[in-house]
Amino acid sequence: MKLSTSLSANVHQLHLIFPIEKSFDLITRSLCIGQTKAYWLGINGFCTSEILLRILSDLQNHSFHNNETIDDLRQFMASRIGYIQAEQTQDLDTVIKSVLSGVSVLLVDGFDYAILLDA
């Protein structure tokens, strides 16, 4: 199944699949990257806290974004996510398998693909 361009629709799908808010093993964050809403999901203990802290801090750093919206997620990823093990997918099944394998996922409103962060 392909991801939607609607962040809320993608988050809803994740809530149907994973026991989000019911299991302490699943960690989520609702984010604002400039003026663009985003959502991060990972499994506790599978992600390196230091790397994720750095990535999430950089993503929300207003000096990088100047309250702009994200128009090109691929360009944004190339210029703002300084982590080598990041890739994109449009496939919800790939997102699910990746999360269960320890990869965290970043969904951004307005885009029908996710950023997978192997941290």
Phi and psi in radians as a Rosetta constraint file:
Dihedral C 1 N 2 CA 2 C 2 CIRCULARHARMONIC -1.483 0.35
Dihedral N 2 CA 2 C 2 N 3 CIRCULARHARMONIC 2.517 0.35
Dihedral C 2 N 3 CA 3 C 3 CIRCULARHARMONIC -1.169 0.35
Dihedral N 3 CA 3 C 3 N 4 CIRCULARHARMONIC 2.743 0.35
Dihedral C 3 N 4 CA 4 C 4 CIRCULARHARMONIC -1.646 0.35
Dihedral N 4 CA 4 C 4 N 5 CIRCULARHARMONIC 2.824 0.35
Dihedral C 4 N 5 CA 5 C 5 CIRCULARHARMONIC -1.383 0.35
Dihedral N 5 CA 5 C 5 N 6 CIRCULARHARMONIC -0.175 0.35
Dihedral C 5 N 6 CA 6 C 6 CIRCULARHARMONIC -1.546 0.35
Dihedral N 6 CA 6 C 6 N 7 CIRCULARHARMONIC 2.066 0.35
Dihedral C 6 N 7 CA 7 C 7 CIRCULARHARMONIC -1.045 0.35
Dihedral N 7 CA 7 C 7 N 8 CIRCULARHARMONIC -0.760 0.35
Dihedral C 7 N 8 CA 8 C 8 CIRCULARHARMONIC -1.112 0.35
Dihedral N 8 CA 8 C 8 N 9 CIRCULARHARMONIC -0.630 0.35
Dihedral C 8 N 9 CA 9 C 9 CIRCULARHARMONIC -1.166 0.35
Dihedral N 9 CA 9 C 9 N 10 CIRCULARHARMONIC -0.717 0.35
Dihedral C 9 N 10 CA 10 C 10 CIRCULARHARMONIC -1.167 0.35
Dihedral N 10 CA 10 C 10 N 11 CIRCULARHARMONIC -0.740 0.35
Dihedral C 10 N 11 CA 11 C 11 CIRCULARHARMONIC -1.119 0.35
Dihedral N 11 CA 11 C 11 N 12 CIRCULARHARMONIC -0.691 0.35
Dihedral C 11 N 12 CA 12 C 12 CIRCULARHARMONIC -1.048 0.35
Dihedral N 12 CA 12 C 12 N 13 CIRCULARHARMONIC -0.751 0.35
Dihedral C 12 N 13 CA 13 C 13 CIRCULARHARMONIC -1.067 0.35
Dihedral N 13 CA 13 C 13 N 14 CIRCULARHARMONIC -0.735 0.35
Dihedral C 13 N 14 CA 14 C 14 CIRCULARHARMONIC -1.107 0.35
Dihedral N 14 CA 14 C 14 N 15 CIRCULARHARMONIC -0.656 0.35
Dihedral C 14 N 15 CA 15 C 15 CIRCULARHARMONIC -1.169 0.35
Dihedral N 15 CA 15 C 15 N 16 CIRCULARHARMONIC -0.534 0.35
Dihedral C 15 N 16 CA 16 C 16 CIRCULARHARMONIC -1.267 0.35
Dihedral N 16 CA 16 C 16 N 17 CIRCULARHARMONIC -0.530 0.35
Dihedral C 16 N 17 CA 17 C 17 CIRCULARHARMONIC -1.583 0.35
Dihedral N 17 CA 17 C 17 N 18 CIRCULARHARMONIC -0.778 0.35
Dihedral C 17 N 18 CA 18 C 18 CIRCULARHARMONIC -1.836 0.35
Dihedral N 18 CA 18 C 18 N 19 CIRCULARHARMONIC 2.620 0.35
Dihedral C 18 N 19 CA 19 C 19 CIRCULARHARMONIC -1.409 0.35
Dihedral N 19 CA 19 C 19 N 20 CIRCULARHARMONIC 1.008 0.35
Dihedral C 19 N 20 CA 20 C 20 CIRCULARHARMONIC -1.129 0.35
Dihedral N 20 CA 20 C 20 N 21 CIRCULARHARMONIC 2.400 0.35
Dihedral C 20 N 21 CA 21 C 21 CIRCULARHARMONIC 1.271 0.35
Dihedral N 21 CA 21 C 21 N 22 CIRCULARHARMONIC -0.040 0.35
Dihedral C 21 N 22 CA 22 C 22 CIRCULARHARMONIC -1.936 0.35
Dihedral N 22 CA 22 C 22 N 23 CIRCULARHARMONIC -0.410 0.35
Dihedral C 22 N 23 CA 23 C 23 CIRCULARHARMONIC -2.056 0.35
Dihedral N 23 CA 23 C 23 N 24 CIRCULARHARMONIC 2.249 0.35
Dihedral C 23 N 24 CA 24 C 24 CIRCULARHARMONIC -1.214 0.35
Dihedral N 24 CA 24 C 24 N 25 CIRCULARHARMONIC -0.209 0.35
Dihedral C 24 N 25 CA 25 C 25 CIRCULARHARMONIC -1.294 0.35
Dihedral N 25 CA 25 C 25 N 26 CIRCULARHARMONIC -0.387 0.35
Dihedral C 25 N 26 CA 26 C 26 CIRCULARHARMONIC -1.705 0.35
Dihedral N 26 CA 26 C 26 N 27 CIRCULARHARMONIC 2.207 0.35
Dihedral C 26 N 27 CA 27 C 27 CIRCULARHARMONIC -1.969 0.35
Dihedral N 27 CA 27 C 27 N 28 CIRCULARHARMONIC 2.304 0.35
Dihedral C 27 N 28 CA 28 C 28 CIRCULARHARMONIC -2.277 0.35
Dihedral N 28 CA 28 C 28 N 29 CIRCULARHARMONIC 2.723 0.35
Dihedral C 28 N 29 CA 29 C 29 CIRCULARHARMONIC -2.520 0.35
Dihedral N 29 CA 29 C 29 N 30 CIRCULARHARMONIC 2.245 0.35
Dihedral C 29 N 30 CA 30 C 30 CIRCULARHARMONIC -1.540 0.35
Dihedral N 30 CA 30 C 30 N 31 CIRCULARHARMONIC 2.248 0.35
Dihedral C 30 N 31 CA 31 C 31 CIRCULARHARMONIC -2.184 0.35
Dihedral N 31 CA 31 C 31 N 32 CIRCULARHARMONIC 2.769 0.35
Dihedral C 31 N 32 CA 32 C 32 CIRCULARHARMONIC -2.132 0.35
Dihedral N 32 CA 32 C 32 N 33 CIRCULARHARMONIC 2.114 0.35
Dihedral C 32 N 33 CA 33 C 33 CIRCULARHARMONIC -1.870 0.35
Dihedral N 33 CA 33 C 33 N 34 CIRCULARHARMONIC 1.729 0.35
Dihedral C 33 N 34 CA 34 C 34 CIRCULARHARMONIC 1.130 0.35
Dihedral N 34 CA 34 C 34 N 35 CIRCULARHARMONIC -2.131 0.35
Dihedral C 34 N 35 CA 35 C 35 CIRCULARHARMONIC -1.741 0.35
Dihedral N 35 CA 35 C 35 N 36 CIRCULARHARMONIC 0.085 0.35
Dihedral C 35 N 36 CA 36 C 36 CIRCULARHARMONIC -1.748 0.35
Dihedral N 36 CA 36 C 36 N 37 CIRCULARHARMONIC 2.265 0.35
Dihedral C 36 N 37 CA 37 C 37 CIRCULARHARMONIC -1.397 0.35
Dihedral N 37 CA 37 C 37 N 38 CIRCULARHARMONIC 2.561 0.35
Dihedral C 37 N 38 CA 38 C 38 CIRCULARHARMONIC -2.552 0.35
Dihedral N 38 CA 38 C 38 N 39 CIRCULARHARMONIC 2.936 0.35
Dihedral C 38 N 39 CA 39 C 39 CIRCULARHARMONIC -2.538 0.35
Dihedral N 39 CA 39 C 39 N 40 CIRCULARHARMONIC 2.303 0.35
Dihedral C 39 N 40 CA 40 C 40 CIRCULARHARMONIC -2.035 0.35
Dihedral N 40 CA 40 C 40 N 41 CIRCULARHARMONIC 2.444 0.35
Dihedral C 40 N 41 CA 41 C 41 CIRCULARHARMONIC -2.380 0.35
Dihedral N 41 CA 41 C 41 N 42 CIRCULARHARMONIC 2.346 0.35
Dihedral C 41 N 42 CA 42 C 42 CIRCULARHARMONIC -2.669 0.35
Dihedral N 42 CA 42 C 42 N 43 CIRCULARHARMONIC 2.972 0.35
Dihedral C 42 N 43 CA 43 C 43 CIRCULARHARMONIC -1.844 0.35
Dihedral N 43 CA 43 C 43 N 44 CIRCULARHARMONIC 2.232 0.35
Dihedral C 43 N 44 CA 44 C 44 CIRCULARHARMONIC -1.001 0.35
Dihedral N 44 CA 44 C 44 N 45 CIRCULARHARMONIC 2.285 0.35
Dihedral C 44 N 45 CA 45 C 45 CIRCULARHARMONIC 1.599 0.35
Dihedral N 45 CA 45 C 45 N 46 CIRCULARHARMONIC -0.323 0.35
Dihedral C 45 N 46 CA 46 C 46 CIRCULARHARMONIC -1.633 0.35
Dihedral N 46 CA 46 C 46 N 47 CIRCULARHARMONIC -0.279 0.35
Dihedral C 46 N 47 CA 47 C 47 CIRCULARHARMONIC -1.905 0.35
Dihedral N 47 CA 47 C 47 N 48 CIRCULARHARMONIC 2.459 0.35
Dihedral C 47 N 48 CA 48 C 48 CIRCULARHARMONIC -1.379 0.35
Dihedral N 48 CA 48 C 48 N 49 CIRCULARHARMONIC 2.001 0.35
Dihedral C 48 N 49 CA 49 C 49 CIRCULARHARMONIC -1.002 0.35
Dihedral N 49 CA 49 C 49 N 50 CIRCULARHARMONIC -0.736 0.35
Dihedral C 49 N 50 CA 50 C 50 CIRCULARHARMONIC -1.101 0.35
Dihedral N 50 CA 50 C 50 N 51 CIRCULARHARMONIC -0.758 0.35
Dihedral C 50 N 51 CA 51 C 51 CIRCULARHARMONIC -1.158 0.35
Dihedral N 51 CA 51 C 51 N 52 CIRCULARHARMONIC -0.810 0.35
Dihedral C 51 N 52 CA 52 C 52 CIRCULARHARMONIC -1.135 0.35
Dihedral N 52 CA 52 C 52 N 53 CIRCULARHARMONIC -0.682 0.35
Dihedral C 52 N 53 CA 53 C 53 CIRCULARHARMONIC -1.026 0.35
Dihedral N 53 CA 53 C 53 N 54 CIRCULARHARMONIC -0.768 0.35
Dihedral C 53 N 54 CA 54 C 54 CIRCULARHARMONIC -1.131 0.35
Dihedral N 54 CA 54 C 54 N 55 CIRCULARHARMONIC -0.804 0.35
Dihedral C 54 N 55 CA 55 C 55 CIRCULARHARMONIC -1.088 0.35
Dihedral N 55 CA 55 C 55 N 56 CIRCULARHARMONIC -0.871 0.35
Dihedral C 55 N 56 CA 56 C 56 CIRCULARHARMONIC -1.152 0.35
Dihedral N 56 CA 56 C 56 N 57 CIRCULARHARMONIC -0.636 0.35
Dihedral C 56 N 57 CA 57 C 57 CIRCULARHARMONIC -1.126 0.35
Dihedral N 57 CA 57 C 57 N 58 CIRCULARHARMONIC -0.788 0.35
Dihedral C 57 N 58 CA 58 C 58 CIRCULARHARMONIC -1.109 0.35
Dihedral N 58 CA 58 C 58 N 59 CIRCULARHARMONIC -0.693 0.35
Dihedral C 58 N 59 CA 59 C 59 CIRCULARHARMONIC -1.095 0.35
Dihedral N 59 CA 59 C 59 N 60 CIRCULARHARMONIC -0.593 0.35
Dihedral C 59 N 60 CA 60 C 60 CIRCULARHARMONIC -1.713 0.35
Dihedral N 60 CA 60 C 60 N 61 CIRCULARHARMONIC 0.057 0.35
Dihedral C 60 N 61 CA 61 C 61 CIRCULARHARMONIC -1.245 0.35
Dihedral N 61 CA 61 C 61 N 62 CIRCULARHARMONIC 1.987 0.35
Dihedral C 61 N 62 CA 62 C 62 CIRCULARHARMONIC -1.118 0.35
Dihedral N 62 CA 62 C 62 N 63 CIRCULARHARMONIC -0.428 0.35
Dihedral C 62 N 63 CA 63 C 63 CIRCULARHARMONIC -1.202 0.35
Dihedral N 63 CA 63 C 63 N 64 CIRCULARHARMONIC -0.374 0.35
Dihedral C 63 N 64 CA 64 C 64 CIRCULARHARMONIC -1.431 0.35
Dihedral N 64 CA 64 C 64 N 65 CIRCULARHARMONIC -0.444 0.35
Dihedral C 64 N 65 CA 65 C 65 CIRCULARHARMONIC -2.022 0.35
Dihedral N 65 CA 65 C 65 N 66 CIRCULARHARMONIC -0.409 0.35
Dihedral C 65 N 66 CA 66 C 66 CIRCULARHARMONIC 0.873 0.35
Dihedral N 66 CA 66 C 66 N 67 CIRCULARHARMONIC 0.661 0.35
Dihedral C 66 N 67 CA 67 C 67 CIRCULARHARMONIC 1.019 0.35
Dihedral N 67 CA 67 C 67 N 68 CIRCULARHARMONIC 0.496 0.35
Dihedral C 67 N 68 CA 68 C 68 CIRCULARHARMONIC -1.440 0.35
Dihedral N 68 CA 68 C 68 N 69 CIRCULARHARMONIC 2.915 0.35
Dihedral C 68 N 69 CA 69 C 69 CIRCULARHARMONIC -1.705 0.35
Dihedral N 69 CA 69 C 69 N 70 CIRCULARHARMONIC 2.763 0.35
Dihedral C 69 N 70 CA 70 C 70 CIRCULARHARMONIC -1.587 0.35
Dihedral N 70 CA 70 C 70 N 71 CIRCULARHARMONIC 2.081 0.35
Dihedral C 70 N 71 CA 71 C 71 CIRCULARHARMONIC -1.750 0.35
Dihedral N 71 CA 71 C 71 N 72 CIRCULARHARMONIC -0.490 0.35
Dihedral C 71 N 72 CA 72 C 72 CIRCULARHARMONIC -2.344 0.35
Dihedral N 72 CA 72 C 72 N 73 CIRCULARHARMONIC 1.773 0.35
Dihedral C 72 N 73 CA 73 C 73 CIRCULARHARMONIC -1.179 0.35
Dihedral N 73 CA 73 C 73 N 74 CIRCULARHARMONIC -0.617 0.35
Dihedral C 73 N 74 CA 74 C 74 CIRCULARHARMONIC -1.128 0.35
Dihedral N 74 CA 74 C 74 N 75 CIRCULARHARMONIC -0.744 0.35
Dihedral C 74 N 75 CA 75 C 75 CIRCULARHARMONIC -1.172 0.35
Dihedral N 75 CA 75 C 75 N 76 CIRCULARHARMONIC -0.711 0.35
Dihedral C 75 N 76 CA 76 C 76 CIRCULARHARMONIC -1.054 0.35
Dihedral N 76 CA 76 C 76 N 77 CIRCULARHARMONIC -0.781 0.35
Dihedral C 76 N 77 CA 77 C 77 CIRCULARHARMONIC -1.081 0.35
Dihedral N 77 CA 77 C 77 N 78 CIRCULARHARMONIC -0.772 0.35
Dihedral C 77 N 78 CA 78 C 78 CIRCULARHARMONIC -1.128 0.35
Dihedral N 78 CA 78 C 78 N 79 CIRCULARHARMONIC -0.596 0.35
Dihedral C 78 N 79 CA 79 C 79 CIRCULARHARMONIC -1.698 0.35
Dihedral N 79 CA 79 C 79 N 80 CIRCULARHARMONIC -0.380 0.35
Dihedral C 79 N 80 CA 80 C 80 CIRCULARHARMONIC -2.059 0.35
Dihedral N 80 CA 80 C 80 N 81 CIRCULARHARMONIC -0.276 0.35
Dihedral C 80 N 81 CA 81 C 81 CIRCULARHARMONIC -1.847 0.35
Dihedral N 81 CA 81 C 81 N 82 CIRCULARHARMONIC 1.668 0.35
Dihedral C 81 N 82 CA 82 C 82 CIRCULARHARMONIC -1.478 0.35
Dihedral N 82 CA 82 C 82 N 83 CIRCULARHARMONIC 0.929 0.35
Dihedral C 82 N 83 CA 83 C 83 CIRCULARHARMONIC -2.320 0.35
Dihedral N 83 CA 83 C 83 N 84 CIRCULARHARMONIC 2.229 0.35
Dihedral C 83 N 84 CA 84 C 84 CIRCULARHARMONIC -1.228 0.35
Dihedral N 84 CA 84 C 84 N 85 CIRCULARHARMONIC -0.527 0.35
Dihedral C 84 N 85 CA 85 C 85 CIRCULARHARMONIC -1.676 0.35
Dihedral N 85 CA 85 C 85 N 86 CIRCULARHARMONIC 1.107 0.35
Dihedral C 85 N 86 CA 86 C 86 CIRCULARHARMONIC -2.226 0.35
Dihedral N 86 CA 86 C 86 N 87 CIRCULARHARMONIC 2.386 0.35
Dihedral C 86 N 87 CA 87 C 87 CIRCULARHARMONIC -2.533 0.35
Dihedral N 87 CA 87 C 87 N 88 CIRCULARHARMONIC 3.015 0.35
Dihedral C 87 N 88 CA 88 C 88 CIRCULARHARMONIC -2.088 0.35
Dihedral N 88 CA 88 C 88 N 89 CIRCULARHARMONIC 2.654 0.35
Dihedral C 88 N 89 CA 89 C 89 CIRCULARHARMONIC -2.621 0.35
Dihedral N 89 CA 89 C 89 N 90 CIRCULARHARMONIC 2.619 0.35
Dihedral C 89 N 90 CA 90 C 90 CIRCULARHARMONIC -1.816 0.35
Dihedral N 90 CA 90 C 90 N 91 CIRCULARHARMONIC -0.062 0.35
Dihedral C 90 N 91 CA 91 C 91 CIRCULARHARMONIC -1.692 0.35
Dihedral N 91 CA 91 C 91 N 92 CIRCULARHARMONIC 2.114 0.35
Dihedral C 91 N 92 CA 92 C 92 CIRCULARHARMONIC -1.092 0.35
Dihedral N 92 CA 92 C 92 N 93 CIRCULARHARMONIC -0.667 0.35
Dihedral C 92 N 93 CA 93 C 93 CIRCULARHARMONIC -1.084 0.35
Dihedral N 93 CA 93 C 93 N 94 CIRCULARHARMONIC -0.654 0.35
Dihedral C 93 N 94 CA 94 C 94 CIRCULARHARMONIC -1.155 0.35
Dihedral N 94 CA 94 C 94 N 95 CIRCULARHARMONIC -0.682 0.35
Dihedral C 94 N 95 CA 95 C 95 CIRCULARHARMONIC -1.053 0.35
Dihedral N 95 CA 95 C 95 N 96 CIRCULARHARMONIC -0.826 0.35
Dihedral C 95 N 96 CA 96 C 96 CIRCULARHARMONIC -1.075 0.35
Dihedral N 96 CA 96 C 96 N 97 CIRCULARHARMONIC -0.877 0.35
Dihedral C 96 N 97 CA 97 C 97 CIRCULARHARMONIC -1.073 0.35
Dihedral N 97 CA 97 C 97 N 98 CIRCULARHARMONIC -0.679 0.35
Dihedral C 97 N 98 CA 98 C 98 CIRCULARHARMONIC -1.138 0.35
Dihedral N 98 CA 98 C 98 N 99 CIRCULARHARMONIC -0.801 0.35
Dihedral C 98 N 99 CA 99 C 99 CIRCULARHARMONIC -1.070 0.35
Dihedral N 99 CA 99 C 99 N 100 CIRCULARHARMONIC -0.755 0.35
Dihedral C 99 N 100 CA 100 C 100 CIRCULARHARMONIC -1.200 0.35
Dihedral N 100 CA 100 C 100 N 101 CIRCULARHARMONIC -0.289 0.35
Dihedral C 100 N 101 CA 101 C 101 CIRCULARHARMONIC -1.659 0.35
Dihedral N 101 CA 101 C 101 N 102 CIRCULARHARMONIC 0.037 0.35
Dihedral C 101 N 102 CA 102 C 102 CIRCULARHARMONIC 1.773 0.35
Dihedral N 102 CA 102 C 102 N 103 CIRCULARHARMONIC 0.008 0.35
Dihedral C 102 N 103 CA 103 C 103 CIRCULARHARMONIC -1.504 0.35
Dihedral N 103 CA 103 C 103 N 104 CIRCULARHARMONIC 2.401 0.35
Dihedral C 103 N 104 CA 104 C 104 CIRCULARHARMONIC -1.603 0.35
Dihedral N 104 CA 104 C 104 N 105 CIRCULARHARMONIC 2.802 0.35
Dihedral C 104 N 105 CA 105 C 105 CIRCULARHARMONIC -2.227 0.35
Dihedral N 105 CA 105 C 105 N 106 CIRCULARHARMONIC 2.450 0.35
Dihedral C 105 N 106 CA 106 C 106 CIRCULARHARMONIC -2.090 0.35
Dihedral N 106 CA 106 C 106 N 107 CIRCULARHARMONIC 2.100 0.35
Dihedral C 106 N 107 CA 107 C 107 CIRCULARHARMONIC -1.871 0.35
Dihedral N 107 CA 107 C 107 N 108 CIRCULARHARMONIC 2.420 0.35
Dihedral C 107 N 108 CA 108 C 108 CIRCULARHARMONIC -2.188 0.35
Dihedral N 108 CA 108 C 108 N 109 CIRCULARHARMONIC 2.313 0.35
Dihedral C 108 N 109 CA 109 C 109 CIRCULARHARMONIC -1.051 0.35
Dihedral N 109 CA 109 C 109 N 110 CIRCULARHARMONIC 2.357 0.35
Dihedral C 109 N 110 CA 110 C 110 CIRCULARHARMONIC 1.669 0.35
Dihedral N 110 CA 110 C 110 N 111 CIRCULARHARMONIC -0.049 0.35
Dihedral C 110 N 111 CA 111 C 111 CIRCULARHARMONIC -2.196 0.35
Dihedral N 111 CA 111 C 111 N 112 CIRCULARHARMONIC 2.435 0.35
Dihedral C 111 N 112 CA 112 C 112 CIRCULARHARMONIC -1.706 0.35
Dihedral N 112 CA 112 C 112 N 113 CIRCULARHARMONIC 0.510 0.35
Dihedral C 112 N 113 CA 113 C 113 CIRCULARHARMONIC -2.509 0.35
Dihedral N 113 CA 113 C 113 N 114 CIRCULARHARMONIC 2.747 0.35
Dihedral C 113 N 114 CA 114 C 114 CIRCULARHARMONIC -1.934 0.35
Dihedral N 114 CA 114 C 114 N 115 CIRCULARHARMONIC 2.728 0.35
Dihedral C 114 N 115 CA 115 C 115 CIRCULARHARMONIC -1.771 0.35
Dihedral N 115 CA 115 C 115 N 116 CIRCULARHARMONIC 2.151 0.35
Dihedral C 115 N 116 CA 116 C 116 CIRCULARHARMONIC -1.713 0.35
Dihedral N 116 CA 116 C 116 N 117 CIRCULARHARMONIC 2.189 0.35
Dihedral C 116 N 117 CA 117 C 117 CIRCULARHARMONIC -2.024 0.35
Dihedral N 117 CA 117 C 117 N 118 CIRCULARHARMONIC 1.878 0.35
Dihedral C 117 N 118 CA 118 C 118 CIRCULARHARMONIC -1.504 0.35
Dihedral N 118 CA 118 C 118 N 119 CIRCULARHARMONIC 1.520 0.35
